[in-house]
Amino acid sequence: MESLSSSLVPSYWDYLVLYFLRPILAVAFAVSLLLLGWFLAWKLVLVHVPLVREVCGLNKKPKRVKPPTRRLSRIYKSMDSRNSAFGWNESIVPEERKEAT
């Protein structure tokens, strides 16, 4: 009987694990989950928000310079030059405007 009662008494190692090691591991696990969540949110979303970038002290994103002539503007310019060669632009303007100028 004595061996049964002595095995039910927790040892110093059991107290150490119960009161110190388990809470430390639980806090470390929770902090690691928070850090992982923050890292994923930063990489996927927050890096693109200007307010968060300003608070963190990051540089503003450089604005891309648009090319002076894009594909559609080239097409419309070529259409305008063809239309003016045939005199079609004048027919689009109403008669009242022609007299005003």
MOPAC internal coordinates of N, CA, C and O (Angstrom, degrees):
PM7 1SCF
backbone

  N    0.0000 0     0.00 0     0.00 0    0    0    0
  C    1.4387 1     0.00 0     0.00 0    1    0    0
  C    1.5174 1   112.65 1     0.00 0    2    1    0
  O    1.2310 1   121.19 1   145.06 1    3    2    1
  N    1.3183 1   115.32 1   -34.94 1    3    2    1
  C    1.4478 1   117.96 1  -177.79 1    5    3    2
  C    1.5153 1   112.09 1   -65.07 1    6    5    3
  O    1.2310 1   119.90 1   144.42 1    7    6    5
  N    1.2856 1   117.79 1   -35.58 1    7    6    5
  C    1.4586 1   120.16 1   179.68 1    9    7    6
  C    1.5229 1   110.75 1   -66.28 1   10    9    7
  O    1.2310 1   120.33 1   146.86 1   11   10    9
  N    1.3164 1   116.97 1   -33.14 1   11   10    9
  C    1.4650 1   121.11 1   178.50 1   13   11   10
  C    1.5226 1   110.92 1   -69.07 1   14   13   11
  O    1.2310 1   120.17 1   137.70 1   15   14   13
  N    1.3205 1   117.28 1   -42.30 1   15   14   13
  C    1.4682 1   120.40 1  -178.84 1   17   15   14
  C    1.5245 1   111.56 1   -73.11 1   18   17   15
  O    1.2310 1   120.21 1   147.70 1   19   18   17
  N    1.3049 1   117.21 1   -32.30 1   19   18   17
  C    1.4668 1   119.27 1   179.31 1   21   19   18
  C    1.5302 1   111.57 1   -73.50 1   22   21   19
  O    1.2310 1   119.27 1   154.09 1   23   22   21
  N    1.3166 1   119.00 1   -25.91 1   23   22   21
  C    1.4691 1   120.90 1   179.09 1   25   23   22
  C    1.5287 1   111.45 1   -78.04 1   26   25   23
  O    1.2310 1   120.16 1   160.03 1   27   26   25
  N    1.3298 1   117.30 1   -19.97 1   27   26   25
  C    1.4625 1   120.44 1   179.04 1   29   27   26
  C    1.5228 1   112.52 1   -82.75 1   30   29   27
  O    1.2310 1   120.00 1   164.24 1   31   30   29
  N    1.2882 1   117.60 1   -15.76 1   31   30   29
  C    1.4618 1   121.92 1   179.36 1   33   31   30
  C    1.5313 1   107.99 1   -79.95 1   34   33   31
  O    1.2310 1   120.14 1   -56.18 1   35   34   33
  N    1.3380 1   117.34 1   123.82 1   35   34   33
  C    1.4716 1   118.34 1  -178.97 1   37   35   34
  C    1.5249 1   112.34 1   -70.82 1   38   37   35
  O    1.2310 1   121.70 1   -33.64 1   39   38   37
  N    1.2991 1   114.36 1   146.36 1   39   38   37
  C    1.4619 1   119.97 1  -179.66 1   41   39   38
  C    1.5277 1   109.88 1   -87.76 1   42   41   39
  O    1.2310 1   121.10 1    -2.01 1   43   42   41
  N    1.3296 1   115.49 1   177.99 1   43   42   41
  C    1.4593 1   119.89 1   179.14 1   45   43   42
  C    1.5332 1   110.78 1   -65.23 1   46   45   43
  O    1.2310 1   121.09 1   144.79 1   47   46   45
  N    1.2956 1   115.52 1   -35.21 1   47   46   45
  C    1.4772 1   119.99 1   178.82 1   49   47   46
  C    1.5280 1   110.91 1   -63.05 1   50   49   47
  O    1.2310 1   120.21 1   140.41 1   51   50   49
  N    1.3291 1   117.21 1   -39.59 1   51   50   49
  C    1.4634 1   121.14 1   177.87 1   53   51   50
  C    1.5266 1   111.15 1   -62.89 1   54   53   51
  O    1.2310 1   120.71 1   138.08 1   55   54   53
  N    1.3387 1   116.24 1   -41.92 1   55   54   53
  C    1.4675 1   119.66 1   177.26 1   57   55   54
  C    1.5300 1   110.92 1   -65.06 1   58   57   55
  O    1.2310 1   120.71 1   139.13 1   59   58   57
  N    1.3136 1   116.25 1   -40.87 1   59   58   57
  C    1.4650 1   120.52 1   179.42 1   61   59   58
  C    1.5250 1   110.87 1   -61.03 1   62   61   59
  O    1.2310 1   120.52 1   134.25 1   63   62   61
  N    1.3164 1   116.61 1   -45.75 1   63   62   61
  C    1.4596 1   121.12 1   179.38 1   65   63   62
  C    1.5154 1   110.49 1   -66.06 1   66   65   63
  O    1.2310 1   120.27 1   136.61 1   67   66   65
  N    1.3129 1   117.10 1   -43.39 1   67   66   65
  C    1.4617 1   121.50 1  -175.91 1   69   67   66
  C    1.5252 1   112.57 1   -67.26 1   70   69   67
  O    1.2310 1   119.68 1   137.55 1   71   70   69
  N    1.3192 1   118.22 1   -42.45 1   71   70   69
  C    1.4598 1   120.68 1  -171.93 1   73   71   70
  C    1.5267 1   114.60 1   -98.69 1   74   73   71
  O    1.2310 1   119.58 1   159.98 1   75   74   73
  N    1.3085 1   118.41 1   -20.02 1   75   74   73
  C    1.4640 1   119.31 1  -176.75 1   77   75   74
  C    1.5237 1   113.31 1  -119.61 1   78   77   75
  O    1.2310 1   120.84 1   127.89 1   79   78   77
  N    1.3084 1   116.01 1   -52.11 1   79   78   77
  C    1.4551 1   119.24 1  -172.63 1   81   79   78
  C    1.5274 1   112.53 1   -71.62 1   82   81   79
  O    1.2310 1   119.38 1   135.83 1   83   82   81
  N    1.3085 1   118.79 1   -44.17 1   83   82   81
  C    1.4789 1   120.80 1  -179.81 1   85   83   82
  C    1.5196 1   112.83 1   -63.63 1   86   85   83
  O    1.2310 1   118.24 1   135.19 1   87   86   85
  N    1.3504 1   120.96 1   -44.81 1   87   86   85
  C    1.4725 1   118.59 1   176.97 1   89   87   86
  C    1.5263 1   113.05 1   -65.00 1   90   89   87
  O    1.2310 1   120.10 1   142.82 1   91   90   89
  N    1.3142 1   117.41 1   -37.18 1   91   90   89
  C    1.4688 1   119.96 1   178.09 1   93   91   90
  C    1.5215 1   110.22 1   -64.41 1   94   93   91
  O    1.2310 1   120.10 1   136.04 1   95   94   93
  N    1.3130 1   117.41 1   -43.96 1   95   94   93
  C    1.4681 1   120.33 1   177.98 1   97   95   94
  C    1.5317 1   111.75 1   -65.56 1   98   97   95
  O    1.2310 1   120.09 1   142.95 1   99   98   97
  N    1.3279 1   117.43 1   -37.05 1   99   98   97
  C    1.4613 1   120.35 1   178.85 1  101   99   98
  C    1.5279 1   111.21 1   -65.79 1  102  101   99
  O    1.2310 1   120.44 1   136.89 1  103  102  101
  N    1.3220 1   116.76 1   -43.11 1  103  102  101
  C    1.4691 1   120.65 1   178.03 1  105  103  102
  C    1.5255 1   110.36 1   -65.84 1  106  105  103
  O    1.2310 1   120.24 1   138.12 1  107  106  105
  N    1.3131 1   117.15 1   -41.88 1  107  106  105
  C    1.4699 1   120.21 1   178.56 1  109  107  106
  C    1.5325 1   111.18 1   -62.74 1  110  109  107
  O    1.2310 1   120.35 1   140.93 1  111  110  109
  N    1.3088 1   116.93 1   -39.07 1  111  110  109
  C    1.4608 1   120.71 1   178.35 1  113  111  110
  C    1.5252 1   110.69 1   -65.48 1  114  113  111
  O    1.2310 1   120.16 1   135.64 1  115  114  113
  N    1.3410 1   117.29 1   -44.36 1  115  114  113
  C    1.4686 1   120.88 1  -179.93 1  117  115  114
  C    1.5262 1   111.03 1   -64.44 1  118  117  115
  O    1.2310 1   120.27 1   137.68 1  119  118  117
  N    1.3231 1   117.09 1   -42.32 1  119  118  117
  C    1.4713 1   120.73 1   179.05 1  121  119  118
  C    1.5192 1   110.61 1   -65.34 1  122  121  119
  O    1.2310 1   120.00 1   140.35 1  123  122  121
  N    1.3178 1   117.61 1   -39.65 1  123  122  121
  C    1.4680 1   119.71 1   179.10 1  125  123  122
  C    1.5252 1   111.05 1   -65.46 1  126  125  123
  O    1.2310 1   119.74 1   142.75 1  127  126  125
  N    1.3372 1   118.10 1   -37.25 1  127  126  125
  C    1.4659 1   120.07 1   175.93 1  129  127  126
  C    1.5303 1   111.39 1   -65.61 1  130  129  127
  O    1.2310 1   120.20 1   139.02 1  131  130  129
  N    1.3244 1   117.22 1   -40.98 1  131  130  129
  C    1.4670 1   120.51 1   177.28 1  133  131  130
  C    1.5257 1   111.44 1   -63.40 1  134  133  131
  O    1.2310 1   120.23 1   136.71 1  135  134  133
  N    1.3133 1   117.16 1   -43.29 1  135  134  133
  C    1.4647 1   120.38 1   179.05 1  137  135  134
  C    1.5215 1   111.82 1   -65.51 1  138  137  135
  O    1.2310 1   119.93 1   139.70 1  139  138  137
  N    1.3081 1   117.75 1   -40.30 1  139  138  137
  C    1.4563 1   120.89 1   177.32 1  141  139  138
  C    1.5260 1   110.68 1   -63.67 1  142  141  139
  O    1.2310 1   120.38 1   136.91 1  143  142  141
  N    1.3293 1   116.88 1   -43.09 1  143  142  141
  C    1.4629 1   120.51 1   177.89 1  145  143  142
  C    1.5144 1   111.84 1   -63.38 1  146  145  143
  O    1.2310 1   119.82 1   137.54 1  147  146  145
  N    1.3328 1   117.96 1   -42.46 1  147  146  145
  C    1.4531 1   121.46 1   178.57 1  149  147  146
  C    1.5288 1   110.87 1   -64.00 1  150  149  147
  O    1.2310 1   120.47 1   137.36 1  151  150  149
  N    1.3230 1   116.71 1   -42.64 1  151  150  149
  C    1.4635 1   120.41 1   179.60 1  153  151  150
  C    1.5231 1   111.22 1   -61.07 1  154  153  151
  O    1.2310 1   120.38 1   134.51 1  155  154  153
  N    1.3280 1   116.87 1   -45.49 1  155  154  153
  C    1.4677 1   119.67 1   179.02 1  157  155  154
  C    1.5252 1   111.37 1   -65.35 1  158  157  155
  O    1.2310 1   120.01 1   138.35 1  159  158  157
  N    1.3242 1   117.59 1   -41.65 1  159  158  157
  C    1.4629 1   120.41 1   178.50 1  161  159  158
  C    1.5183 1   110.61 1   -64.47 1  162  161  159
  O    1.2310 1   119.77 1   141.86 1  163  162  161
  N    1.3161 1   118.04 1   -38.14 1  163  162  161
  C    1.4584 1   121.80 1   179.77 1  165  163  162
  C    1.5235 1   110.38 1   -65.23 1  166  165  163
  O    1.2310 1   120.70 1   131.48 1  167  166  165
  N    1.3102 1   116.26 1   -48.52 1  167  166  165
  C    1.4655 1   120.02 1  -176.80 1  169  167  166
  C    1.5270 1   112.05 1   -67.83 1  170  169  167
  O    1.2310 1   119.72 1   144.80 1  171  170  169
  N    1.3189 1   118.14 1   -35.20 1  171  170  169
  C    1.4577 1   120.53 1  -174.00 1  173  171  170
  C    1.5258 1   113.33 1   -90.74 1  174  173  171
  O    1.2310 1   119.34 1   143.98 1  175  174  173
  N    1.3343 1   118.87 1   -36.02 1  175  174  173
  C    1.4665 1   120.34 1  -170.75 1  177  175  174
  C    1.5234 1   113.11 1  -127.19 1  178  177  175
  O    1.2310 1   120.41 1   125.36 1  179  178  177
  N    1.3198 1   116.83 1   -54.64 1  179  178  177
  C    1.4586 1   120.92 1  -165.83 1  181  179  178
  C    1.5170 1   114.10 1   -67.18 1  182  181  179
  O    1.2310 1   119.75 1   153.91 1  183  182  181
  N    1.3128 1   118.08 1   -26.09 1  183  182  181
  C    1.4635 1   120.09 1  -179.73 1  185  183  182
  C    1.5262 1   111.44 1   -66.88 1  186  185  183
  O    1.2310 1   120.05 1   161.43 1  187  186  185
  N    1.3232 1   117.50 1   -18.57 1  187  186  185
  C    1.4569 1   121.60 1  -179.30 1  189  187  186
  C    1.5206 1   113.34 1   -93.45 1  190  189  187
  O    1.2310 1   119.40 1   172.45 1  191  190  189
  N    1.3354 1   118.75 1    -7.55 1  191  190  189
  C    1.4622 1   122.29 1  -178.01 1  193  191  190
  C    1.5317 1   108.29 1   -87.98 1  194  193  191
  O    1.2310 1   119.67 1   -59.03 1  195  194  193
  N    1.3508 1   118.23 1   120.97 1  195  194  193
  C    1.4686 1   120.19 1  -175.87 1  197  195  194
  C    1.5334 1   113.87 1   -61.40 1  198  197  195
  O    1.2310 1   119.70 1   142.73 1  199  198  197
  N    1.3259 1   118.18 1   -37.27 1  199  198  197
  C    1.4603 1   120.72 1  -178.97 1  201  199  198
  C    1.5238 1   111.03 1   -63.93 1  202  201  199
  O    1.2310 1   120.06 1   137.25 1  203  202  201
  N    1.3072 1   117.50 1   -42.75 1  203  202  201
  C    1.4702 1   121.17 1   179.54 1  205  203  202
  C    1.5231 1   109.93 1   -66.74 1  206  205  203
  O    1.2310 1   120.20 1   141.31 1  207  206  205
  N    1.3287 1   117.22 1   -38.69 1  207  206  205
  C    1.4625 1   120.85 1   177.65 1  209  207  206
  C    1.5236 1   110.48 1   -62.96 1  210  209  207
  O    1.2310 1   120.41 1   140.43 1  211  210  209
  N    1.3429 1   116.83 1   -39.57 1  211  210  209
  C    1.4612 1   120.68 1  -179.91 1  213  211  210
  C    1.5253 1   111.03 1   -68.33 1  214  213  211
  O    1.2310 1   120.10 1   138.32 1  215  214  213
  N    1.3280 1   117.42 1   -41.68 1  215  214  213
  C    1.4665 1   121.35 1   179.75 1  217  215  214
  C    1.5272 1   110.43 1   -64.34 1  218  217  215
  O    1.2310 1   120.45 1   141.45 1  219  218  217
  N    1.3123 1   116.75 1   -38.55 1  219  218  217
  C    1.4636 1   120.66 1  -179.10 1  221  219  218
  C    1.5232 1   112.79 1   -79.28 1  222  221  219
  O    1.2310 1   120.26 1   171.91 1  223  222  221
  N    1.3332 1   117.10 1    -8.09 1  223  222  221
  C    1.4597 1   120.28 1   178.11 1  225  223  222
  C    1.5125 1   113.97 1    79.35 1  226  225  223
  O    1.2310 1   120.05 1  -155.66 1  227  226  225
  N    1.3077 1   117.51 1    24.34 1  227  226  225
  C    1.4637 1   120.20 1   178.80 1  229  227  226
  C    1.5222 1   109.89 1   -85.77 1  230  229  227
  O    1.2310 1   120.92 1   -23.13 1  231  230  229
  N    1.3115 1   115.84 1   156.87 1  231  230  229
  C    1.4589 1   120.49 1   177.64 1  233  231  230
  C    1.5147 1   110.55 1   -68.89 1  234  233  231
  O    1.2310 1   121.65 1   -28.60 1  235  234  233
  N    1.3257 1   114.45 1   151.40 1  235  234  233
  C    1.4571 1   118.08 1   175.73 1  237  235  234
  C    1.5170 1   109.00 1   -71.76 1  238  237  235
  O    1.2310 1   121.19 1   -28.81 1  239  238  237
  N    1.3117 1   115.33 1   151.19 1  239  238  237
  C    1.4516 1   119.38 1   178.59 1  241  239  238
  C    1.5198 1   108.96 1   -69.17 1  242  241  239
  O    1.2310 1   119.85 1   -45.08 1  243  242  241
  N    1.3177 1   117.89 1   134.92 1  243  242  241
  C    1.4686 1   118.81 1   177.71 1  245  243  242
  C    1.5230 1   109.91 1   -69.90 1  246  245  243
  O    1.2310 1   121.68 1   -41.00 1  247  246  245
  N    1.3277 1   114.38 1   139.00 1  247  246  245
  C    1.4564 1   118.36 1   179.29 1  249  247  246
  C    1.5160 1   109.05 1   -79.45 1  250  249  247
  O    1.2310 1   121.14 1   -41.86 1  251  250  249
  N    1.3005 1   115.43 1   138.14 1  251  250  249
  C    1.4583 1   120.33 1   178.56 1  253  251  250
  C    1.5192 1   109.22 1   -77.66 1  254  253  251
  O    1.2310 1   121.30 1   -43.14 1  255  254  253
  N    1.2993 1   115.12 1   136.86 1  255  254  253
  C    1.4546 1   119.97 1   178.19 1  257  255  254
  C    1.5255 1   107.97 1   -85.12 1  258  257  255
  O    1.2310 1   121.33 1   -53.54 1  259  258  257
  N    1.3248 1   115.05 1   126.46 1  259  258  257
  C    1.4578 1   118.77 1   179.77 1  261  259  258
  C    1.5247 1   109.08 1   -77.64 1  262  261  259
  O    1.2310 1   120.40 1   -36.81 1  263  262  261
  N    1.3032 1   116.85 1   143.19 1  263  262  261
  C    1.4628 1   118.59 1   177.08 1  265  263  262
  C    1.5277 1   110.07 1   -65.49 1  266  265  263
  O    1.2310 1   119.89 1   -33.00 1  267  266  265
  N    1.3352 1   117.82 1   147.00 1  267  266  265
  C    1.4650 1   119.93 1  -176.33 1  269  267  266
  C    1.5233 1   113.13 1   -63.64 1  270  269  267
  O    1.2310 1   120.11 1   143.84 1  271  270  269
  N    1.2858 1   117.40 1   -36.16 1  271  270  269
  C    1.4654 1   119.36 1   178.18 1  273  271  270
  C    1.5106 1   108.70 1  -123.03 1  274  273  271
  O    1.2310 1   121.89 1   -55.50 1  275  274  273
  N    1.2838 1   113.99 1   124.50 1  275  274  273
  C    1.4500 1   119.85 1   177.58 1  277  275  274
  C    1.5148 1   108.36 1  -102.22 1  278  277  275
  O    1.2310 1   121.09 1    -3.10 1  279  278  277
  N    1.2982 1   115.51 1   176.90 1  279  278  277
  C    1.4512 1   120.27 1  -174.48 1  281  279  278
  C    1.5341 1   111.81 1   -62.13 1  282  281  279
  O    1.2310 1   119.94 1   132.60 1  283  282  281
  N    1.3299 1   117.72 1   -47.40 1  283  282  281
  C    1.4606 1   119.91 1  -178.18 1  285  283  282
  C    1.5237 1   111.63 1   -68.10 1  286  285  283
  O    1.2310 1   120.37 1   143.29 1  287  286  285
  N    1.3390 1   116.90 1   -36.71 1  287  286  285
  C    1.4599 1   118.03 1   179.26 1  289  287  286
  C    1.5267 1   110.49 1   -65.39 1  290  289  287
  O    1.2310 1   120.11 1   145.70 1  291  290  289
  N    1.3196 1   117.40 1   -34.30 1  291  290  289
  C    1.4770 1   119.71 1   176.24 1  293  291  290
  C    1.5301 1   110.49 1   -64.60 1  294  293  291
  O    1.2310 1   120.72 1   139.07 1  295  294  293
  N    1.3305 1   116.24 1   -40.93 1  295  294  293
  C    1.4695 1   119.92 1  -179.40 1  297  295  294
  C    1.5228 1   109.92 1   -64.49 1  298  297  295
  O    1.2310 1   120.28 1   133.98 1  299  298  297
  N    1.3414 1   117.06 1   -46.02 1  299  298  297
  C    1.4625 1   119.78 1  -178.79 1  301  299  298
  C    1.5216 1   111.76 1   -67.12 1  302  301  299
  O    1.2310 1   120.02 1   143.99 1  303  302  301
  N    1.3290 1   117.56 1   -36.01 1  303  302  301
  C    1.4649 1   119.21 1   177.44 1  305  303  302
  C    1.5196 1   110.69 1   -65.02 1  306  305  303
  O    1.2310 1   120.63 1   139.82 1  307  306  305
  N    1.3238 1   116.39 1   -40.18 1  307  306  305
  C    1.4693 1   118.36 1   178.74 1  309  307  306
  C    1.5233 1   110.49 1   -67.54 1  310  309  307
  O    1.2310 1   120.15 1   145.14 1  311  310  309
  N    1.3407 1   117.33 1   -34.86 1  311  310  309
  C    1.4640 1   119.79 1   177.04 1  313  311  310
  C    1.5298 1   110.23 1   -67.18 1  314  313  311
  O    1.2310 1   119.86 1   139.38 1  315  314  313
  N    1.3273 1   117.87 1   -40.62 1  315  314  313
  C    1.4541 1   121.27 1   178.36 1  317  315  314
  C    1.5219 1   111.28 1   -63.42 1  318  317  315
  O    1.2310 1   120.78 1   138.92 1  319  318  317
  N    1.3148 1   116.12 1   -41.08 1  319  318  317
  C    1.4657 1   117.99 1  -179.14 1  321  319  318
  C    1.5291 1   110.53 1   -67.90 1  322  321  319
  O    1.2310 1   119.80 1   144.09 1  323  322  321
  N    1.3289 1   117.99 1   -35.91 1  323  322  321
  C    1.4683 1   119.97 1   176.94 1  325  323  322
  C    1.5255 1   110.93 1   -69.14 1  326  325  323
  O    1.2310 1   120.66 1   139.71 1  327  326  325
  N    1.3370 1   116.33 1   -40.29 1  327  326  325
  C    1.4584 1   119.91 1  -179.77 1  329  327  326
  C    1.5183 1   111.52 1   -66.16 1  330  329  327
  O    1.2310 1   119.94 1   140.40 1  331  330  329
  N    1.3254 1   117.72 1   -39.60 1  331  330  329
  C    1.4575 1   119.60 1  -179.24 1  333  331  330
  C    1.5289 1   110.37 1   -70.49 1  334  333  331
  O    1.2310 1   120.11 1   151.89 1  335  334  333
  N    1.3175 1   117.39 1   -28.11 1  335  334  333
  C    1.4638 1   120.24 1   178.06 1  337  335  334
  C    1.5298 1   110.64 1   -66.71 1  338  337  335
  O    1.2310 1   120.39 1   146.63 1  339  338  337
  N    1.3180 1   116.86 1   -33.37 1  339  338  337
  C    1.4600 1   120.75 1   179.89 1  341  339  338
  C    1.5284 1   112.38 1   -93.20 1  342  341  339
  O    1.2310 1   119.74 1   173.26 1  343  342  341
  N    1.3219 1   118.11 1    -6.74 1  343  342  341
  C    1.4529 1   121.23 1   179.53 1  345  343  342
  C    1.5103 1   113.15 1    79.40 1  346  345  343
  O    1.2310 1   120.11 1  -156.11 1  347  346  345
  N    1.3111 1   117.39 1    23.89 1  347  346  345
  C    1.4572 1   120.33 1  -178.05 1  349  347  346
  C    1.5233 1   112.37 1   -78.03 1  350  349  347
  O    1.2310 1   119.39 1   155.23 1  351  350  349
  N    1.3106 1   118.77 1   -24.77 1  351  350  349
  C    1.4632 1   120.87 1  -178.63 1  353  351  350
  C    1.5188 1   111.26 1   -63.71 1  354  353  351
  O    1.2310 1   120.15 1   147.79 1  355  354  353
  N    1.3097 1   117.32 1   -32.21 1  355  354  353
  C    1.4554 1   120.31 1  -178.45 1  357  355  354
  C    1.5212 1   111.32 1   -70.28 1  358  357  355
  O    1.2310 1   119.87 1   147.97 1  359  358  357
  N    1.3055 1   117.85 1   -32.03 1  359  358  357
  C    1.4561 1   119.82 1  -179.02 1  361  359  358
  C    1.5199 1   112.33 1   -73.01 1  362  361  359
  O    1.2310 1   119.91 1   159.79 1  363  362  361
  N    1.3332 1   117.77 1   -20.21 1  363  362  361
  C    1.4537 1   121.34 1   179.59 1  365  363  362
  C    1.5261 1   110.43 1   -75.77 1  366  365  363
  O    1.2310 1   119.69 1   145.94 1  367  366  365
  N    1.3220 1   118.19 1   -34.06 1  367  366  365
  C    1.4569 1   122.93 1  -177.56 1  369  367  366
  C    1.5250 1   109.13 1   -73.27 1  370  369  367
  O    1.2310 1   119.36 1   -48.77 1  371  370  369
  N    1.3440 1   118.83 1   131.23 1  371  370  369
  C    1.4683 1   120.45 1   179.42 1  373  371  370
  C    1.5343 1   111.61 1   -65.22 1  374  373  371
  O    1.2310 1   120.96 1   -20.91 1  375  374  373
  N    1.3097 1   115.77 1   159.09 1  375  374  373
  C    1.4611 1   122.04 1  -177.52 1  377  375  374
  C    1.5303 1   111.88 1   -61.97 1  378  377  375
  O    1.2310 1   119.72 1   145.39 1  379  378  377
  N    1.3242 1   118.14 1   -34.61 1  379  378  377
  C    1.4561 1   121.44 1  -177.84 1  381  379  378
  C    1.5262 1   110.29 1   -63.24 1  382  381  379
  O    1.2310 1   120.25 1   140.85 1  383  382  381
  N    1.3050 1   117.12 1   -39.15 1  383  382  381
  C    1.4631 1   120.38 1  -179.72 1  385  383  382
  C    1.5236 1   110.81 1   -69.78 1  386  385  383
  O    1.2310 1   119.48 1   146.35 1  387  386  385
  N    1.3099 1   118.60 1   -33.65 1  387  386  385
  C    1.4518 1   121.19 1  -179.40 1  389  387  386
  C    1.5137 1   109.71 1   -64.30 1  390  389  387
  O    1.2310 1   121.03 1   139.39 1  391  390  389
  N    1.3283 1   115.64 1   -40.61 1  391  390  389
  C    1.4544 1   119.98 1  -177.90 1  393  391  390
  C    1.5214 1   110.68 1   -72.12 1  394  393  391
  O    1.2310 1   119.52 1   148.03 1  395  394  393
  N    1.3256 1   118.53 1   -31.97 1  395  394  393
  C    1.4603 1   122.09 1  -178.81 1  397  395  394
  C    1.5154 1   111.05 1   -69.14 1  398  397  395
  O    1.2310 1   119.60 1   150.17 1  399  398  397
  N    1.3184 1   118.36 1   -29.83 1  399  398  397
  C    1.4633 1   120.30 1  -177.97 1  401  399  398
  C    1.4733 1   114.40 1   -86.20 1  402  401  399
  O    1.2310 1   120.10 1   180.00 1  403  402  401

